[in-house]
Amino acid sequence: PLPVCQEKEKDVCEVMLDHEEDDKDKSVNKDTFKEMNLLLRNWVFMVFAASNFLTSLGYPIPYTFVPDNARQTGLTGGQGSFLVGLIGISNTVARLLLGIASQKLHRLYLYNTCLVICGLAMALTNFFQPISAAMFSYDCTQFLTNPTSSPAFNSTAEMLSAVDVNNSTGLLSLPWACDPYVGQLMYAILYGVTSAAYVLLTTLVLADLLGADKFTNAFGLLLLFQGVATFIGPPIVGFMFDAFGTYNEGFILMGSMISLSGLMLYPVPCIMTMLATKV
């Protein structure tokens, strides 16, 4: 009889332990939902989440459309692929440099500034070459096979074909300020460097704003905003390309979203300080 009683007591204990574990899991889930509900009512988190949503709309655009945009501007498929690789290389190097800078500078302001520059770089993707030509007083119309066409964006292929003619006849080659590939290289490096802040500093800035105790749930909820935006952004640019026939409009729109995501975070420290002094 004694072993039978011991087995019954053992079974009862195991059942009680299972119930306690279930109760703990339920309480943990309830606490998690409560914390997430509080985060959705926290204005600091919601402003940062909205900023991240706007950033995530434009972040995947270069990796998706830069090769196609390069071909649209008259470059080769190999050059377009190299631009994507250059973005990745410059992004990797910039993460190391920004990691060092974040230890000495205000992280939020560093993050915001990089996002603003990143958005401007994307918006000016196909404009770096015309801007460079204007700044250094190059007349790129002389390299067009059809001088009456616009030298800014639709004539890139004509300029490239003109280079081939010049090279075959022994004339001067295309100056760097008139070379659309140089403009795309400028964009790739600038975007790669500044977009590194989004990947590197997001978690650090979030922890600085909300504290370590709220970081886990806040970051998990933030990933939801990022995922939805990443899913939405590329189709929008694709639809705009179908509508306008170029990537200029889509890049300008997404670049504006990224710049806006950085600008909207600048007042956050001031507002937090004002609210803290009132309390």
N, C-alpha and C positions, 0 to 999 in steps of 0.2 A: 504493500500500500504506500510506503514512503516514497519510492521512485515515481509512482503515479502522481502523487500530490506535487512533487517537485516539478514534474513535467507540466502539470496544469498551471502552477504558479509561473513557470517560465513562459507559457503561452500567454497568460494574462499580462505579464510584464511587457512582452513584445507588442501586444495589441495596444497597451497604454503608451509605449514609446512611439508607435506609429501614429497614434492620435496626436501626441505632443508635436511630432515633426510636421504633421499636416497643419496643426494650429499655427506653428511657427511660420510655415510657408505662406499661409493665408495672411498672417499679420504682416509679413515682409512685403507681400504683394500690395496689401492695403496701404502700407507706408509709402511704397514706391509710387503708387497712383496719387496719393495725397501730395507727395513732393512734386510730381510732375504737374499736378493741377496748380500748385502754388507757383511753379516756375512759369506756367502760362499766364499767370496773373502778375508776374514780376516784370515791370516795365524795362528794366535793364536787360534781362534775358530776351524779351521780345524784340527790342531794338537790335540787339546783336544777332538774333535769329533771322530777322528781316534782312539785315545787312548780309548775312551769310547766304541767304536765299538768293539775293541779287547777284552776289559774287559767283555762286554756283551756276547761275544761268549762263554766264559767259566763260567760265573757266575751261570747260571742255571744248570750246569752239575751235581754237587753233589746232588742236590735235586731230580734230575731225575734218576741218575744211581748208587748212593751209595748203596742202598739196593741190587741191582743186583750184583754189584761188591763185596759186602760182601758175597753173596752166592757163587760167583765164587771163592772166597778165602777160602771157607769151613765154613763160619760162618752161623748162623741161620738167618731166616727172621726177628725174633724179635730183634736180635742184629743189623741187618741192619737198621731197623726202629728206634732203639734207637740212632744210629749214626746221622740220619737226625734230630732227636729231639735235640741232643746235639749240632749240628751246629746252630740250631735256638736259643737255650738258650745262648750259648757263644756269638753269634752275638748280642743278645739283651743287654747283660751285657757290651760288648765291645763298643757299641754305646754310653753308658753313659760315659765310661772312655775316649773314643776318643773325645767326645764332650768337656770334661774338658781339655784334652791335646791340642785340637785345639785352645784354647784360649791363650795358652802360647807358642806353637811351631809354626813353619812355616807350614801353612796348606798344601801347595802344596807338600813340601818335606815329610810331614807326610803321605799324601795321596799316593805319589809315593812309599815310602818305604813299606807301607802296601800292596800295589798291587804287588810289587816284591816278598815279602814273601808269599803272598797268592798264586801267580802262582807257586812258588817253592813247596809249600805244596801240591798243586794239582798234580804237576808233580811227586812228590815222594809218592803219595797215597799208593801204594802197596810196597814201598821200605823202609818205616819207620821201620818195623820189622827186615828185614835183616841188615839195617844200625845199629840199636840198638844192635843186636846180635854181629856184628863185633866190635862195639865200646867197649862193655863190655866183649869181648872175650868169648862169649858163642858158643859152638859147638852144633848147633841145629840138626846136622845130626844124632846124637845118638837117637833122638826122632822119626826118620823116620821108618816106617814099611818097606820101601825099600831104604836102604842106598845108592844105586847107582843112585837114582833120584836126581834132582836138589833141594837143600833145600830152594831156594830163593822164588819162586812164585808158581810153580806147585805142590809143596809138602805140602801145608798148610793142606789140608784134611787129608793127611797121618799123619801129626803131631798131628792133633786133634784126630784122631783115636788111635794114640799111647798113648795119654793122657788117653783115656778111658781104654786102656789095663793096663797102669801103675797104675791107680787108683784102678782097680779091683784086681790087684796083690799085692797092697801095696807098689809099688815102688814110687820114687819121681815123683811129678807132673811136668808139663811143666813150665820152668822158664818164668818170665814175658818177657824177651827179645826175647824169642822164640815163644811167643803167638801172633798170627796175629791180634787178637782182640785189644790188647794193641796198636799195630801200627796204627790200624784204629782209635782208640780213640785219639791218638796223632794228626792224620791228621784232624779229625773232629773239635777238639778244636782250632787248629792253623788256619784252614780255616775259622771257624766261627768268630774268633777274628779279623783277618786281612780283611776279606771281608766286615766287618762292615764299613770300611772306604769308600768303594765304594758307599754304600747307604747313609751314613751320610754326607760325605764331598764333594760329587760331586757338589751340588748346591752352597756350600760356595766357593769352588775353582773357579767355573765358574764365580761367582759374583766378586771375587777378580781379576780375569784375565781380564774380559771385562767391569766391572762396572755395577752399578745398572740400568743405563738407557738402556742397551742392554740385560739385564738379561732375561726378559720375552720372547722375541722372540728367544733368544739363547737357552734357556732351552726347549722351544717347539720344536725347530729344533733338539736339542740333543736327545730328546725322540724318534724322528724318527730313528736316527742311532741306538739307543739302541734296539728299537723294532725289526728292521730288523735283527740285530745280534742275539738277543734272539731266533728268529725264525729259524736261520740257525744253531746255535751251536749244539743243541742236535741231529739233524739228522746226522751231520758229525760224531759224536762219535758213533752213532748207526751203521752207515755204516762201520766204522773202526772196530767195534766189530765183525760184520759179516765177515769182511775180515781177521782179525787176530785171532779171537777166544778169545781175552782178552780185558780188558778195559785199559791196561797199555798204549798202543799207543795213544788212544784217550785222556786220562788224561794228558799224557806228552805234546801232541800238544796243548790242551786248557790251560794247565798251562803255557806253553811257551808264549801263546798269552797274558795272564794276566800279566806275568812278563814284557813282552815287552811293554805293555801299560803303565806300571809304569816307565820303564827306559826312554822311549821316551819323557817324560815330564820334566825330570831333567834339560835339557839345556834351557827350555823356559824362566825362569827369567833372565838368563844371556843374552840371545838373545834380550829380551825386553829392558834390560838396555843398551846394545850396540846400538840398534836402536834409543833409546831415546836420547843418548848422541850425536849421529851423527846429529840428527835433531836440 
